[in-house]
């Protein structure tokens, strides 16, 4: 999904549950996809930023890939807090959003 997202113009944010970030960083490296950390300015050559969901508030990307929404919700102390964190992650995209999941979607998303 990230390789496809890089076909779009502008900045790309891969947002994931905090606990999944190390594994995703490894997967990106194995796939030959360089990525930045939040707060690092993008360049024409480096446009993909791997963002822990807990740091997504206030950030904005032209295109967002959201990894495993259920993990974002489950990563918080309670469901209402997790759903708020998920809402923040879902609203970081300016032009496009791709949601990637193998696990069942949270109920709030499954009905959309």
Secondary structure, DSSP 8 states (H G I E B T S, - for coil): -HHHHTTSSS-EEEEE-GGGHHHHHHHHHHTT---EETT----SS--EEEEEGGG-TT--EEEEEEE-HHHHHHTSSSHHHHHHHHHHHHT-EEEEEEEE-SS---HHHHT-
